Amino acid sequence: MAAVSSPCSLKHFIYPSFLPYSLTVPSLAEIVTTMLSLFTNLLLFLSLLIGLCNCRVTTTNEEVQTLNTNTHFNPQVPPLRTLSSSKRFEGSSEFVKLKYHMGPVLSSPINIYLIWYGKWPQSQKLLIKDFLNSISDDHHRASPSPSVSDWWRTVSLYTDQTGANISRSVSIAGEYSDLRYSHGTHLTRLSVQDVIATAVQAKPFPVDHRNGIYLILTAEDVTMEDFCRAVCGFHYFTFPSKVGYTLPYAWVGNSGKQCPEVCAYPFAVPGYMGGGGPGHLTPPNGDVGVDGMVSVIGHELAELSSNPLVNAWYAGEDPTAPTEIGDLCEGLYGTGGGGGYIGSVMKDGEGRTFNLNGRNGRKFLVQWIWSPVLKACAGPNALD
Ligand SMILES: *[C@@H]1O[C@H](CO)[C@@H](O)[C@H](O)[C@H]1NC(C)=O
């Protein structure tokens, strides 16, 4: 899996027919046509290359080149437009009444069972799995600071009534691909439990009622009740009548096509197509939908771990609409965020925005989490 030992490098390839075109003076139409065909050829070649070598575009050389050129910046982008924005709290306050309601948190090592619902390209699966595999502390293969595992430390500060902290060990315990959309291309909050039941009934996918959580990731052609309008992801627990056990689960959808300006913020921002106003940011892995999804997955995993049965950590009096540890910091990624600023984050030599390092040289942009110790939103890329 390590990108370091990649058998092929894109650097050995120089497009042979580029030079002659720069010596003549072609018409605009010719230029456009040529550029298009060059681009198409390049894309074809790249996909062929990636298919043949099964290698990753990220190489160690690129990392070395961009390592020292990271710059800090605090971009202003149009505000996040979600229904939960009323729950958002930018900064710190004694007025945020986050309370513990005596229920369990995920204090034993967390086993994630991934359900890929619909058709998922391998490259997108690898990106999401690299993020999930970056959460655990691994002294042998630690990512440079600020890392995804440093980010999870804020989550692990939450405890249950016995004083047990949320586990710092998170791993992918199993995967199931539902390629045939067994419950259709439109899901509801309830039918997503049928998807889990189908996965659990498949032989290689166990019911892990001690440490298991389910993460259902739907492809970009799957619609979900309230997706975009109200939610980019949610978490809950399964009903014994549906799945046989009460198991915490989360759903996150790929918003690449449906509503990137809501769920892949700030890589897509409202109205950026029309020009005017500050633009969107460049995603760290070149995939607007999935790079945006990573932050939503982080948000849901943090909340699922601190409020798995919806009776542990949340603010507000209404358990059916709890304000949880991710909600409080939505849209905030660094120091000095708020009022349209996302906070101080990093930009690499190629202009890609990120705030966390992960496995295999990956970079991610993940929202901050409310800290019960600081009583403020916190993240490892804080400047102070
Ligand atoms: C557990 O949580 C407490 C309270 O937030 C914190 O002080 C402590 O450092 C945490 N322990 C670990 C091992 O993370």
The ligand as a Tripos MOL2 file, in Angstrom:
@<TRIPOS>MOLECULE
LIG
   14    14     1     0     0
SMALL
NO_CHARGES

@<TRIPOS>ATOM
      1 C1         -9.2790   11.2920   29.0680 C.3       1 LIG1
      2 O1        -10.1140   12.4370   29.2070 O.3       1 LIG1
      3 C2         -9.7060   13.3080   30.2400 C.3       1 LIG1
      4 C3        -10.7940   14.3480   30.4120 C.3       1 LIG1
      5 O2        -11.0480   15.0440   29.2230 O.3       1 LIG1
      6 C4         -8.3630   13.9050   29.8740 C.3       1 LIG1
      7 O3         -7.9330   14.7850   30.8860 O.3       1 LIG1
      8 C5         -7.3560   12.7780   29.6920 C.3       1 LIG1
      9 O4         -6.1470   13.3090   29.2210 O.3       1 LIG1
     10 C6         -7.8800   11.7470   28.6960 C.3       1 LIG1
     11 N1         -6.9980   10.6070   28.6660 N.am      1 LIG1
     12 C7         -6.5180   10.1110   27.5420 C.2       1 LIG1
     13 C8         -5.6710    8.9030   27.6960 C.3       1 LIG1
     14 O5         -6.7420   10.6100   26.4360 O.2       1 LIG1
@<TRIPOS>BOND
     1     1     2 1
     2     1    10 1
     3     2     3 1
     4     3     4 1
     5     3     6 1
     6     4     5 1
     7     6     7 1
     8     6     8 1
     9     8     9 1
    10     8    10 1
    11    10    11 1
    12    11    12 1
    13    12    13 1
    14    12    14 2
@<TRIPOS>SUBSTRUCTURE
     1 LIG1         1 GROUP 0 **** ****
